[in-house]
Amino acid sequence: MNLDIRVDSIMTRKPVTIGPDATVHDAAVLMRDCDVSSLIVLDEDGILAGLVSEWDIVKKTTSSLRDPAVVKVFEIMTPNVLTISPESTVEETLRVMGRSDVHRLPVVKDGRLVGLVTFKDVIKVSPQIIDLMKEWHYAFGNKDLDDAEERAETQFLNSA
């Protein structure tokens, strides 16, 4: 299992973006047309402002009976998202994703968005991760998550 691969070799270099003042309807149409499940939100200066996902749309708009044609992206996006650098490794990426329970990380260099790395990107280069996750789930089940995370990290380090 090669976890030393750099993020910049597996990331999407031109992720789909949207502005914070766009409507949720516009975001949903863009997701559909580009076949993506999330959009990076960039402000008018091209600086990362947040991330909006299909789940955000469902949870914060549609299921709340809010009109997607009126609600703005900035109202439902996740602001202050975690980021990772292009020089980071797959191992570092997995640690950040696992500890923070996220599946996508904007890749930022010198304050600018340069890409997006997703859990799917990681699986493509290290499919053994799926087997390891299954083992962790089987071994730790529904036990205390803090304890399980510590044991899983130990097991992960010992297996690398």
N, C-alpha and C positions, 0 to 999 in steps of 0.2 A: 504494500500500500504506500504510494508515493504522496506524502503530505507536504513536501518541500516545493511543490509547484507554486509559482507566483500567481497572484490574483490577476495581474495584467495579461497573463497568457490564457485565461479562461473567461474573463469578463465580457459582457456585451459592451462594445465600445461606444455605441450611439444609442443609449436607452431612450425610450419614448418619454418626452417631457410635456408638461402643460404649465400654464401660468396659474397663479392662485386666484385670479379673478374670473377664470373660466367657470362655466356652470358645471354642475355634477352631470347633467345630461351630456354636455360636450365631452366630459371625461369618459363617460360610459361608451359613447360612440367611438371615441379614439381608441379605447381599449379593445372594443370589438373589431374595429377596422385593422388594427395593428396586431391583433391576436395576442395581447398581453393581459396580465392580471393585475398590474399596478402601473402607476405613472410616477415619475419623478417630478416634483413641483419646483420650478425655478422662478425666482422673483424677476423683476424687470431688468436687473443687472446680471442675470444669469447665475445668481448665487442660489445654492440649495436651500429651499424653504421647507421642504417636507416630502412626504410620500403619500399617495392616495391609492388604496387598493379596492378590489371588488368588494371585499368584506366591509370596508369603510362605507361604501355606497349602500350596501344592503343594511348594515347595522344603523347607520346614522342618517339615512335619508329614506329609502323605500319603506323599511319596516316601521319607521316613525311617521309615516304618511306625510313627509315633507316633499315638496315639489322639486324634482331634480332639475327642472328648467329654471328654477329661481335660486336654489341653494348654490352657493359658490364653493369651489374646491377648498379654499382656505378655511371654510367653516367645518369641514369634515376630515381634512388631511391630518396625518400624524406629523406634527412639527418636531424639530430637534431630533431628527433620526440619527441613529448611530451610523458612522461611516467607517471605511477602512481604506488604507492606502494601496496603491497598485503594487507596491513592493512587498506587501504582506503575503504570507504563505496560505495554502489551503488549510493547514493545521490551525493557524491563527484565526482564519475566517470561521472555521467550525467552532472554535472556542467562543468567539464573540456571538455567533448565531445561537449556540447552545445555551450560553449563560443568559442571553437576553430574550430568548424565545422569538427570534425573528428568522425569516426565510430569505430575506433580500437585504443587501447592504449597498448603498451608493458608494462608489469608489471616487475618492477625492484626492487631488494633488494640488498643493499650493492654493487651497481654498476653492478650487474649481472642480466641477463634476467631470470626470474622465471616463466613467463607465458605471456598470451595475453588475454585481455578482449575486447569483441566487444559489439556493441549496441545490437546485437542479444542475447548475453549472458544476458544482463540486461533485455531485454524483456521477456526472458524465466522465470525469477524469479519475475518480476513485470510487467505483461501484461497490467496493468492499465495505464502504461506510454503511451501506444498508444492512449488511449482515451484522456488523458491529452494533448498530442501533437495535436490531431485533434481539441480540444477546442481552443488551442493557435492559431492554423492556422486560424480557423474560426474567432476568436476574433480579431486577429491582422492583418490578411491578408497580404497585400503588403505595410503596413505602414512603417515608418522609423524603421529600424531594431534595432537601439540602444534603442529607446523609447520602442519598443515592447519587447526587451529582459528584460528591467528593469521591465515592467509590468508583463511579464511572470514569472520572478523570484519571484515577490511579490505574484502573484497568486499561484505559486507552493508552496511557504513557508506557505501561508495561508491555503492551502488544505492539507498539510501534518499533 
